[in-house]
Amino acid sequence: MKLRGWAHAIRVPVAIVAVVVLAIRAPHIAWWLRRPRTLDVVVVDKTVPFRKWREHAGFEWLLHALKIRRPDGRYNTPPLDYIGYDPVVRTGHDITEAQLRTADVLFLADTYGVYVGDYEQPGDIAALERSDRIYGGVTDAEANAIEGFANRGGLLLGEFNAFASPTEDGPRATLERTFGVRWTHWVGRYWTDLQDRREVPRWIGRVYERVYGRPFDIRGAGLVLVREDADMVVLRAGIELGPDIVTQERTGAAPEWMPPDSAWAYWFDVVEATDADVLYEHVVHATDAGGALLARHGLRTHFPALTRRRHGPRAWYFAGDFVDSGVDRGDPERAGLLWWNRTVLDARHPSLDDVFFWRWYVPVTAGILEGRVR
């Protein structure tokens, strides 16, 4: 009897350990059991001054997590599998038609570029002051190649900054036609401290002083919208701006599989749909005073956050620097249960970046890509 009791006592802890081990390994097991798919994905990122690949690393991580491989059997890796600026040899490479000839997906992650000022201070810190361009922007030849790719049936995804400076009017018009949207020349971003010299670019203060004729001495948090160097609006937290700041809200055109509303307030651009369905809108939660201020500058509180071309090319435009995120994504081969990260977020007390990445960016982008894999 005593021996049987000891055996039972041992079996119970072993069973508990087995359950714990299985739970820990479940995401990895789920990933390995998933059927691999193949897509020839071309990633374009011209904003890579340092060996961080921040503007496109999250997208390629997601490809790996979804078990989407390249035609040669490898998974895309941020240091190798993109076209744009190479921070090792400090040389830029443009998109060519030949590179897109067999591609299934083209992702324009960022085309802003690399500048002299990026290398004028110690550490891998991008410059907050404007300086001469080393490489960046979309050329006419590249815009034509992108349009040709989309017209042939390729899946095109674009993200801020695809239209803005330093891309010139000609190629910008081609890109706008391809995506079915028009850039209004406005961009925006929220800062928790408008006087933080480590975060807020110096040119913000200069444009403000030029537009308003007085020093840029606004304190505290605020949402800043800028129309190149010609106009600016500042919505101060608690005065012209409510506590929800900016959210991304579904419209009636969004497919059922898309996630609910989210909140995100990093860099975004203000675009208008010309031949595209607006699936999500940026909603600026302005007070009455803030709404009136926006209206005086020709701006609304609602404008597109995600669009899908209505006719012709399958082109999606993300009107925000959404994938530029410092979220700790972990091992992509442990992400077989991507839904788990969304489920446990509340228990982790996550940042807004975590919530947005796992509950909005991942399901939206995964859903678009899953419709293309083979």
FIBAZA-745418 format. One record per residue: x, y negated, z negated of N, C-alpha, C in turn; residue in three letters. Coordinates in steps of 0.2 Angstrom, whole numbers, padded with zeros to 4 digits, always signed. Each point is the difference from the previous one (the first is absolute). Layout:
XYZXYZXYZALA
...
//
This chain:
+0004+0006+0000-0004-0006+0000+0004-0006+0000MET
+0006+0000-0004+0004-0006-0001+0003-0001+0007LYS
+0003+0005+0003+0003+0000+0007-0005-0003+0005LEU
-0006+0002+0000-0005-0003+0005-0001-0007-0002ARG
+0000-0002-0006-0001-0007-0002+0006-0005+0003GLY
+0006+0003-0001+0006-0004+0002-0001+0000+0008TRP
-0001+0005+0003-0001+0000+0008-0005-0005+0002ALA
-0006-0001-0004-0005-0005+0002+0003-0007-0001HIS
+0003-0001-0006+0003-0006-0001+0005-0003+0005ALA
+0004+0005+0003+0005-0002+0005-0004-0001+0006ILE
-0005+0004+0002-0003-0001+0007-0003-0007+0000ARG
-0003-0003-0005-0004-0006+0000+0005-0006+0002VAL
+0006-0001-0004+0005-0005+0002+0002+0001+0007PRO
+0001+0006+0003+0003+0001+0006-0005-0002+0005VAL
-0007+0001-0001-0005-0002+0004+0000-0008+0001ALA
+0001-0003-0006-0001-0007+0000+0006-0003+0004ILE
+0006+0003-0001+0006-0002+0004-0001+0000+0007VAL
-0003+0006+0002-0001+0001+0007-0005-0005+0003ALA
-0005-0002-0004-0005-0005+0003+0004-0007+0000VAL
+0004-0001-0005+0003-0007+0001+0005+0000+0006VAL
+0004+0006+0001+0004+0000+0005-0003-0001+0007VAL
-0006+0004+0000-0004+0000+0007-0002-0008+0001LEU
-0003-0003-0006-0002-0007+0001+0005-0004+0003ALA
+0006+0000-0003+0006-0004+0002+0002+0001+0007ILE
+0000+0007+0002+0002+0002+0007-0006-0001+0005ARG
-0006-0001-0002-0005+0000+0004+0000-0005+0006ALA
+0003-0006-0001+0000-0005+0006+0005+0003+0005PRO
+0006+0003-0002+0005+0002+0004-0003+0006+0004HIS
-0003+0005-0004-0003+0006+0004-0005-0003+0005ILE
-0004-0004-0002-0005-0003+0005+0003-0002+0006ALA
+0006-0004-0001+0003-0003+0006+0003+0006+0004TRP
+0003+0005-0003+0003+0005+0004-0006+0004+0004TRP
-0005+0001-0003-0006+0004+0003-0003-0004+0006LEU
+0001-0006+0000-0003-0004+0005+0003+0001+0007ARG
-0004+0000+0005+0002+0002+0007+0004-0007+0002ARG
+0006+0001+0003+0004-0005+0002-0003-0003+0007PRO
+0000-0006+0001-0003-0003+0006+0006-0004+0004ARG
-0001-0001+0006+0005-0004+0004-0002-0006+0003THR
+0003-0006-0001-0001-0006+0003+0007-0003+0002LEU
+0000-0003+0006+0006-0004+0002-0002-0007-0002ASP
+0003-0002-0006-0002-0007-0003+0006-0004+0001VAL
-0001-0006+0003+0005-0005+0000-0001-0006-0005VAL
+0005-0001-0004-0001-0006-0005+0004-0006+0002VAL
-0002-0006+0000+0004-0006+0002+0000-0004-0007VAL
+0006-0002-0002+0001-0004-0006+0006-0004+0002ASP
-0001-0007+0001+0006-0004+0001+0002-0004-0006LYS
-0003+0001-0006+0001-0003-0006+0004+0005-0005THR
+0006+0001+0002+0004+0005-0004+0007-0003-0001VAL
+0001-0005-0004+0006-0003-0001+0005+0004-0005PRO
-0003+0005-0004+0003+0004-0004-0002+0007+0000PHE
+0004+0005-0003-0002+0007+0001-0005+0002-0005ARG
-0006-0004+0001-0006+0002-0005-0006+0003+0005LYS
+0000-0003+0006-0006+0003+0004-0006-0001-0003TRP
-0001-0005-0004-0006-0001-0004-0006-0001+0004ARG
+0000-0003+0006-0005-0002+0004-0003+0006+0004GLU
+0003+0005+0000-0003+0006+0004+0001+0007-0004HIS
+0004+0000-0006+0001+0006-0003-0006+0003-0003ALA
-0005-0004-0002-0007+0003-0003-0003+0004+0006GLY
+0000-0003+0006-0004+0003+0005+0003+0007+0002PHE
+0007+0000+0000+0003+0007+0002+0000+0005-0006GLU
+0000-0003-0006-0002+0005-0005-0006+0003+0000TRP
-0005-0004+0002-0007+0003+0001+0000+0005+0006LEU
+0003-0001+0005+0001+0005+0006+0002+0007-0003LEU
+0005-0001-0004+0003+0006-0003-0005+0004-0005HIS
-0003-0005-0004-0005+0003-0005-0006+0004+0004ALA
-0001-0003+0005-0006+0003+0004+0003+0006+0005LEU
+0006+0001-0001+0003+0006+0004+0000-0001+0007LYS
+0001-0006+0002+0000-0002+0007+0007-0001+0003ILE
+0002+0005+0004+0007+0000+0002+0001-0003+0007ARG
+0006-0001+0001+0002-0003+0007+0000+0006+0005ARG
+0000-0001+0006+0000+0005+0005+0006+0005+0000PRO
+0006-0003-0003+0006+0004-0001+0000+0004-0007ASP
-0006+0000-0003-0001+0004-0007+0002-0004-0006GLY
+0004-0005+0001+0002-0004-0006-0006-0005-0003ARG
+0001-0002-0006-0004-0005-0002+0003-0007+0000TYR
-0004-0005+0002+0003-0007+0000+0003-0002-0006ASN
+0006-0003+0001+0003-0002-0006+0002-0008+0001THR
-0001-0004-0005+0000-0007+0001+0007-0003+0002PRO
+0006+0003-0002+0006-0003+0003+0001+0002+0008PRO
-0003+0005+0002+0002+0003+0007-0006-0002+0005LEU
-0006+0001-0002-0005+0001+0005-0005-0007+0001ASP
+0004-0005+0002-0004-0006+0002+0004-0004+0005TYR
-0003-0005+0003+0003-0004+0005+0000-0007-0003ILE
+0005-0004+0000+0000-0007-0003+0007-0002-0001GLY
+0001-0002-0006+0007-0003-0003+0003+0006-0004TYR
+0006+0001+0002+0005+0005-0004+0004-0004-0005ASP
-0001+0001-0006+0004-0004-0005+0007+0002-0001PRO
+0001+0006+0003+0007+0003-0001+0005-0004+0005VAL
-0002+0000+0006+0004-0003+0005-0002-0007+0002VAL
-0006-0002-0003-0003-0007+0000-0001-0002+0008ARG
-0004+0005+0003-0002-0001+0007-0007+0002+0000THR
-0003-0004+0005-0007+0001+0001-0001+0004+0006GLY
-0006+0004+0001-0001+0004+0005-0008-0001+0002HIS
-0001-0002+0006-0007-0002+0003-0003+0007+0002ASP
-0007-0001+0000-0004+0006+0002+0000+0000+0008ILE
+0001+0006+0003+0000+0001+0007-0006+0005+0002THR
-0002-0001+0006-0006+0004+0003+0002+0008-0001GLU
+0007+0001+0002+0002+0007-0001-0001+0003-0007ALA
+0001-0004-0005-0001+0003-0007-0007+0001-0001GLN
-0005-0003+0003-0007+0001-0001-0003+0005+0005LEU
+0004+0002+0005-0003+0004+0005-0004+0007-0002ARG
+0003+0003-0005-0003+0006-0003-0002+0000-0007THR
-0001-0007-0002-0002-0001-0007-0007+0001-0001ALA
-0003+0002-0006-0007+0001-0001-0002-0006-0004ASP
+0004-0002-0005-0001-0006-0005+0005-0005+0001VAL
-0002-0006-0001+0005-0006+0000-0002-0004-0006LEU
+0004-0001-0005-0001-0004-0006+0004-0006+0000PHE
-0003-0006+0001+0004-0006-0001+0000-0002-0007LEU
+0005+0001-0004+0001-0001-0007+0001-0007-0002ALA
+0005-0003+0004+0002-0007-0002+0004-0003+0006ASP
-0001-0005+0002+0004-0003+0005+0003-0007-0001THR
+0000-0002-0007+0002-0007-0002+0008+0000+0001TYR
+0004+0005-0001+0007-0001+0001+0004-0001-0005GLY
+0007-0001+0002+0005+0000-0005+0004-0007+0001VAL
+0002-0003-0005+0002-0007+0000+0007-0001-0003TYR
+0004-0005+0002+0006-0001-0003+0000-0001-0008VAL
-0005-0003-0002-0001-0001-0007+0000+0006-0004GLY
-0003+0006+0003+0000+0006-0004+0007+0002-0002ASP
+0005-0002+0003+0007+0002-0002+0004-0005-0003TYR
-0003-0005-0003+0003-0006-0003+0001+0000-0007GLU
-0004+0005-0003+0000+0001-0007+0002+0007-0002GLN
+0003+0001-0006+0002+0007-0002-0006+0004-0002PRO
+0001+0007+0002-0006+0004-0001-0004+0001+0006GLY
-0004+0005+0000-0005+0001+0005-0006-0004-0001ASP
+0000-0006+0001-0006-0004-0002-0001-0005+0006ILE
-0006+0001+0003-0002-0004+0006+0000-0007-0002ALA
+0002-0005+0005+0000-0007-0001-0007-0003-0001ALA
-0001-0005-0004-0006-0003-0001+0001-0007+0004LEU
+0005-0001+0003+0001-0007+0003+0001+0002+0008GLU
-0003-0004+0004+0000+0001+0007+0007-0001+0003ARG
+0002+0004+0005+0007+0000+0003-0001+0002+0007SER
+0006+0000+0003+0000+0003+0007-0001+0007+0001ASP
-0004+0002+0005-0002+0007+0001+0006+0004+0003ARG
+0001+0006-0003+0004+0004+0003-0003+0005+0005ILE
-0006+0002-0002-0004+0005+0005-0007+0000-0003TYR
-0005+0000+0005-0007+0000-0002-0005-0002+0005GLY
-0006+0001-0001-0005-0002+0005-0001+0005+0005GLY
-0006-0001+0004-0001+0005+0005+0001-0004+0007VAL
+0003+0004+0004+0001-0003+0007-0005+0001+0005THR
+0000-0003+0005-0005+0001+0006+0000+0007+0002ASP
+0006+0003+0001+0001+0007+0002-0003+0005-0005ALA
+0002-0002-0006-0003+0005-0005-0008+0000-0001GLU
-0002-0006+0000-0008-0001+0000-0003+0004+0006ALA
+0003-0001+0006-0003+0004+0006+0001+0007-0001ASN
+0005+0003-0003+0001+0007-0001-0005+0002-0005ALA
-0001-0004-0006-0005+0002-0005-0007+0000+0003ILE
-0002-0005+0004-0006+0000+0004-0001+0006+0004GLU
+0005+0002+0004+0000+0006+0005-0001+0006-0004GLY
+0003+0001-0006+0000+0006-0004-0008+0001-0002PHE
-0003-0006-0003-0007+0000-0002-0004+0002+0005ALA
+0001-0003+0006-0005+0001+0006+0000+0007+0002ASN
+0006+0004-0001+0001+0007+0002-0004+0004-0005ARG
-0002-0002-0005-0004+0004-0005+0004+0001-0006GLY
+0006-0003-0001+0004+0001-0007-0004-0003-0005GLY
+0001+0002-0006-0003-0003-0006+0005-0005-0003LEU
-0003-0007+0000+0005-0005-0002-0003-0003-0007LEU
+0005-0001-0005-0001-0003-0006+0004-0006-0001LEU
-0002-0005-0002+0004-0006-0001-0002-0003-0007GLY
+0005-0003-0003+0000-0003-0006+0003-0007+0000GLU
-0002-0004-0005+0003-0007-0001+0008+0002-0001PHE
+0004-0004+0003+0000-0005+0005+0001+0002+0007ASN
-0006+0001+0004+0001+0002+0007-0001-0006+0005ALA
-0003-0005-0003-0002-0006+0005+0004-0006-0002PHE
+0002-0001-0006+0002-0006-0003+0008-0001+0002ALA
+0002-0006-0002+0007-0002+0002+0005+0006-0002SER
+0005+0001+0004+0002-0004+0006-0002+0002+0007PRO
-0005+0005+0000-0003+0002+0007-0003-0007+0003THR
+0001+0000+0006-0002-0006+0004-0007+0001+0003GLU
-0002-0005+0003-0007-0001+0002-0002+0006+0005ASP
+0004+0001+0005-0001+0005+0006-0001+0007-0003GLY
+0005+0003-0003-0001+0007-0003-0005+0000-0005PRO
-0001-0005-0004-0005+0000-0005-0007+0000+0003ARG
-0001-0003+0006-0007+0000+0003-0001+0008+0003ALA
+0005+0003+0002+0000+0007+0002-0002+0004-0006THR
+0003-0001-0005-0001+0005-0006-0008-0002-0003LEU
-0001-0006+0000-0007-0002-0002-0005+0004+0005GLU
+0001-0001+0006-0005+0004+0005+0000+0007-0001ARG
+0006+0003-0002+0000+0007-0001-0004+0003-0006THR
+0001-0004-0005-0003+0001-0007-0008-0002+0000PHE
-0001-0005+0004-0007-0003+0000-0001-0005-0005GLY
+0005-0003-0002-0001-0005-0006+0004-0006+0002VAL
-0001-0006-0003+0004-0006+0001+0002-0003-0006ARG
+0007-0001-0001+0003-0003-0006-0002-0007+0000TRP
-0002-0003-0006-0002-0007-0001+0006-0004-0001THR
+0006+0003-0001+0006-0003-0002+0001-0002-0008HIS
-0005+0003-0003+0000-0001-0008+0003+0007-0003TRP
+0004-0001-0005+0002+0006-0004-0001-0002-0007VAL
+0000+0005-0005-0002-0002-0007+0004+0005-0004GLY
+0000-0002-0007+0003+0005-0005-0002-0003-0007ARG
+0000+0004-0004-0002-0002-0007+0007+0001-0004TYR
+0001-0005-0005+0006+0000-0004-0003-0001-0007TRP
+0003+0004-0005-0002-0001-0007+0003-0006-0003THR
+0006-0003+0003+0003-0006-0002+0002-0004+0006ASP
-0003-0005+0001+0002-0004+0006+0006-0003+0000LEU
+0003-0001-0006+0007-0003-0001+0005+0005-0001GLN
-0001+0007+0001+0005+0005+0000+0005+0000+0006ASP
+0006-0003-0001+0005-0001+0005+0002+0007+0003ARG
-0001+0005-0004+0003+0007+0002-0005+0003+0005ARG
-0007-0002+0000-0005+0003+0004-0003-0005+0005GLU
-0001-0006-0001-0003-0005+0004+0005-0003+0005VAL
-0001+0001+0007+0005-0003+0004+0000-0007+0000PRO
+0006-0003+0001+0001-0007-0001-0004-0004+0005ARG
-0001+0003+0006-0004-0004+0005-0007-0001-0002TRP
-0003+0004-0004-0006-0002-0003-0001-0007-0003ILE
+0005-0001-0004+0000-0007-0003+0001-0006+0005GLY
+0004+0002+0005+0001-0006+0005-0006-0001+0005ARG
-0003+0006+0002-0007-0001+0004-0005-0004-0005VAL
-0001+0002-0006-0004-0003-0004+0001-0008-0001TYR
+0006-0002-0001+0002-0007+0000-0001-0003+0006GLU
+0001+0003+0006-0001-0003+0007-0008-0001+0001ARG
-0004+0005-0002-0007-0001+0001-0003-0005-0005VAL
+0002+0001-0006-0004-0004-0005+0004-0007-0002TYR
+0006+0000+0001+0004-0006-0001+0001-0001-0008GLY
+0001+0006-0003+0001-0001-0007+0004+0007-0002ARG
+0004+0000-0006+0004+0005-0002-0004+0007-0001PRO
+0003+0005+0002-0004+0007-0002+0002+0002-0007PHE
-0005-0003-0004+0002+0001-0007-0006+0004-0004ASP
-0004+0004+0004-0006+0004-0002+0003+0005-0004ILE
-0003+0001-0006+0003+0005-0005-0005+0006+0000ARG
+0002+0006-0003-0004+0005-0001-0001+0004+0007GLY
-0005+0005+0000-0002+0004+0005-0004-0003+0006ALA
+0001+0002+0006-0004-0003+0005+0000+0004+0007GLY
-0005-0001+0004+0000+0003+0007+0002-0005+0005LEU
+0005+0001+0004+0003-0005+0004-0002+0002+0007VAL
-0003-0004+0004-0001+0002+0008+0003-0006+0004LEU
+0004+0002+0005+0004-0004+0003-0001+0001+0008VAL
-0001-0006+0004+0000+0000+0007+0006-0002+0003ARG
+0005+0004+0001+0007-0001+0002+0002-0006-0004GLU
+0003-0005+0003+0002-0006-0004-0005-0006+0000ASP
-0006+0001+0002-0004-0005+0001-0006-0001-0005ALA
-0001+0005-0004-0006-0001-0005+0001+0005-0005ASP
-0003-0001-0006+0001+0004-0006-0006-0001-0004MET
-0002+0006-0003-0006+0000-0006+0003+0004-0006VAL
-0001-0003-0005+0002+0003-0007-0006+0001-0004VAL
-0002+0006-0002-0005+0001-0004+0002+0002-0007LEU
-0001-0004-0005+0003+0001-0006-0004+0005-0005ARG
+0003+0005-0003-0003+0005-0004-0004-0004-0005ALA
-0007+0002-0001-0004-0003-0005-0003-0007+0002GLY
+0002-0003+0006-0003-0006+0002-0003+0001+0007ILE
+0004+0001+0005-0003+0002+0006-0001+0007+0002GLU
+0003+0004-0004+0000+0007+0001-0002+0004-0006LEU
-0004+0005+0001-0003+0004-0006+0005+0006-0002GLY
-0002+0003-0005+0004+0006-0002+0002+0005+0004PRO
-0005+0002+0005+0001+0006+0004+0005-0002+0006ASP
+0002-0006+0001+0005-0002+0005-0002+0002+0007ILE
+0002+0005+0003-0001+0002+0007-0002+0008-0001VAL
-0006+0002+0003-0001+0007+0001-0001+0002+0007THR
+0000+0007+0002-0001+0002+0006-0006+0004+0000GLN
-0006-0002+0003-0006+0003+0000-0003+0002+0006GLU
-0003+0006-0001-0003+0004+0006-0005-0004+0004ARG
-0001+0001+0006-0005-0003+0004-0005+0006+0002THR
-0005-0002+0003-0005+0005+0003+0003+0004+0006GLY
+0006-0002+0003+0003+0003+0005+0005+0005-0002ALA
+0001+0001-0006+0005+0005-0003-0002+0007+0001ALA
+0003+0004+0002-0002+0007+0000-0001+0003-0007PRO
-0004+0005-0001-0002+0003-0006+0006+0002-0004GLU
+0005+0003+0003+0006+0003-0003+0004-0005-0003TRP
+0000-0007+0001+0004-0005-0002-0001-0001-0008MET
+0005-0002-0004-0001-0001-0007-0004-0006-0001PRO
-0002-0001-0007-0003-0006-0002+0004-0006+0000PRO
-0002-0006-0003+0003-0006+0000+0007+0001-0004ASP
+0005-0005+0001+0006+0000-0004+0002-0007-0001SER
+0006-0001-0003+0002-0006-0002+0008-0001+0002ALA
+0002-0005+0003+0007-0001+0002+0001-0007+0002TRP
+0005-0003-0001+0001-0007+0001+0007-0002+0002ALA
+0004+0005+0003+0006-0002+0003+0000-0004+0006TYR
+0005+0000+0005-0001-0004+0006-0005+0003+0004TRP
-0004-0004+0003-0005+0002+0005-0001-0006+0005PHE
-0003+0002+0006-0001-0005+0005-0007-0001+0002ASP
-0002-0006+0002-0007-0001+0001-0001+0001+0007VAL
-0004+0005+0002-0002+0001+0007-0007+0000+0001VAL
-0002+0000+0007-0007+0000+0002-0001+0006+0005GLU
-0005+0003-0001-0002+0006+0005-0002-0003+0007ALA
+0003+0002+0005-0003-0002+0007-0003+0006+0003THR
+0003+0006+0000-0003+0006+0002+0002+0006-0004ASP
-0002-0001-0007+0002+0005-0005-0006+0000-0005ALA
-0001+0006-0003-0004+0001-0006+0004-0002-0006ASP
-0003-0004-0004+0003-0002-0007-0003+0006-0005VAL
+0005+0004-0002-0002+0005-0005+0001-0002-0007LEU
+0005-0004-0001+0000-0003-0007+0002-0007+0001TYR
-0003-0004-0005+0002-0007+0000+0004-0002-0006GLU
+0004-0005+0001+0003-0003-0006-0005-0005-0003HIS
-0001+0000-0006-0005-0004-0003+0004-0004-0006VAL
+0000-0007+0002+0004-0004-0005-0006-0002-0005VAL
+0002+0001-0007-0005-0001-0005+0001-0007-0002HIS
-0002-0005+0004+0001-0007-0002-0006-0002-0004ALA
+0001-0005-0004-0006-0004-0003-0003-0004+0005THR
-0005-0004-0002-0004-0004+0004+0005-0006+0003ASP
+0005-0002-0005+0004-0005+0002+0005+0003+0005ALA
+0002+0006-0001+0005+0003+0005-0003+0002+0006GLY
-0006+0002+0001-0004+0001+0006+0000-0006+0004GLY
-0002-0006-0003+0000-0006+0003+0007-0003+0003ALA
+0005+0002-0004+0007-0002+0002+0002+0004+0006LEU
-0002+0007+0000+0002+0004+0006-0004-0003+0006LEU
-0006-0001-0001-0004-0003+0006+0002-0006+0003ALA
+0003-0004-0004+0003-0007+0002+0006+0002+0005ARG
+0003+0005-0001+0006+0002+0004-0002+0005+0006HIS
-0006+0001+0001-0003+0005+0005+0001+0007-0002GLY
+0000+0002-0006+0001+0007-0003-0006+0002-0003LEU
-0001+0007+0000-0006+0003-0003+0002+0004-0006ARG
-0004+0002-0004+0002+0005-0006+0000+0007+0003THR
-0003+0002+0006+0000+0006+0002+0004+0001+0007HIS
+0004+0004+0001+0004+0001+0007+0002+0007+0000PHE
+0002+0002+0006+0002+0007+0001+0006+0003-0004PRO
-0001+0006-0003+0006+0003-0003+0002+0006+0004ALA
-0005+0004+0003+0002+0005+0004-0005+0000+0006LEU
+0003+0001+0006-0004+0000+0006+0001+0006+0004THR
-0005+0002+0004+0001+0005+0005-0002-0002+0007ARG
+0004+0000+0005-0002-0002+0007-0006+0003+0002ARG
-0005-0004+0002-0007+0002+0002+0000+0004+0007ARG
+0003-0003+0005+0000+0003+0006+0008+0001+0003HIS
+0000+0006+0004+0007+0001+0002+0005+0003-0005GLY
+0006-0003-0001+0005+0003-0004-0002+0002-0007PRO
+0003+0005-0003-0001+0002-0007+0005-0004-0004ARG
-0002-0006-0001+0005-0004-0004-0003-0003-0006ALA
+0003+0001-0006-0002-0002-0007+0005-0005-0002TRP
-0003-0005-0003+0005-0006-0003-0002+0000-0007TYR
+0006+0000-0004-0001-0001-0007+0003-0007-0002PHE
-0005-0004-0001+0002-0007-0001+0003-0002-0007ALA
+0005+0004-0002+0004-0001-0006+0006+0004+0000GLY
+0005-0002-0004+0006+0003-0001-0001+0006-0005ASP
-0005+0005+0002-0002+0005-0004+0005+0005-0002PHE
+0004+0002+0005+0004+0006-0002+0007-0002-0003VAL
+0001-0007-0001+0006-0002-0003-0002+0000-0008ASP
+0002+0005-0003-0002+0002-0007+0006+0003-0003SER
+0000-0002-0007+0005+0003-0004-0002+0006-0004GLY
-0006+0002+0002-0003+0006-0004+0005+0006+0000VAL
+0000+0003-0006+0004+0006+0000-0004+0006+0003ASP
+0002+0002+0006-0004+0005+0003+0002+0007-0001ARG
+0006+0001-0003+0002+0007-0001+0002+0004+0006GLY
+0000+0007-0001+0002+0005+0005-0006+0001+0004ASP
+0001-0002+0007-0006+0001+0005-0002+0008+0000PRO
+0004+0004-0002-0002+0007+0000-0003+0003-0006GLU
-0001-0005-0005-0005+0001-0006-0006-0004+0001ARG
-0001-0002+0006-0006-0004+0001-0006+0003+0004ALA
+0000+0007-0001-0004+0004+0004-0008-0002-0002GLY
+0000-0002-0007-0007-0002-0002+0001-0007-0001LEU
-0001-0004+0005+0001-0007+0000-0006-0003-0004LEU
-0006+0003+0000-0005-0002-0004+0001+0000-0008TRP
+0005+0004-0002+0002+0000-0007+0002-0006-0002TRP
+0005-0004+0004+0002-0006-0002-0005-0005-0001ASN
-0005+0000+0004-0006-0004+0000-0004+0001-0007ARG
-0001+0007-0001-0004+0002-0006+0003-0002-0007THR
+0007+0000+0000+0003-0001-0007+0002-0007-0001VAL
-0001-0004+0005+0002-0007-0001-0002-0004-0007LEU
-0007+0001-0001-0002-0003-0006+0003+0002-0006ASP
+0002+0006-0001+0004+0003-0006+0007-0003+0000ALA
+0003-0002+0006+0007-0003+0000+0000-0007-0002ARG
-0006-0004+0000+0000-0007-0001+0005-0003+0006HIS
-0003+0001+0006+0005-0002+0006+0000-0007+0001PRO
+0004-0002+0004+0000-0007+0003-0004-0001+0006SER
-0002-0006+0002-0004-0001+0006+0003+0003+0006LEU
+0007+0000+0000+0003+0003+0006-0001+0008+0000ASP
+0000+0003-0005-0001+0007-0001-0007+0002+0003ASP
-0005-0004-0003-0007+0001+0002-0001-0001+0007VAL
+0002-0005+0003-0001-0002+0007+0003+0006+0004PHE
+0007+0002-0001+0003+0004+0004-0004+0007+0000PHE
-0001+0003-0006-0003+0006+0000-0007+0001+0001TRP
-0004-0005-0001-0007+0000+0001-0003-0004+0006ARG
+0005-0004+0003-0002-0003+0006+0004+0002+0006TRP
+0007-0002+0000+0004+0001+0005+0001+0007+0002TYR
+0001+0004-0004+0001+0007+0001-0006+0004+0004VAL
-0006-0001-0003-0006+0003+0003-0001-0003+0007PRO
+0000-0007+0001-0001-0003+0006+0005+0002+0005VAL
+0006+0000-0001+0005+0002+0005+0000+0007+0001THR
-0001+0004-0005+0000+0007+0001-0006+0002+0005ALA
-0005-0003-0001-0006+0001+0004+0001-0001+0007GLY
+0003-0006+0001+0001-0002+0007+0005+0005+0003ILE
+0005+0002-0003+0005+0005+0003-0003+0007+0001LEU
-0004+0002-0005-0003+0007+0000-0004+0000+0007GLU
-0003-0005+0002-0004+0000+0006+0004+0001+0006GLY
+0007+0000-0001+0004+0000+0006+0005+0006+0000ARG
+0001+0004-0005+0004+0005-0001-0002+0006+0004VAL
+0005+0004+0002-0002+0007+0004+0004+0005-0003ARG
//
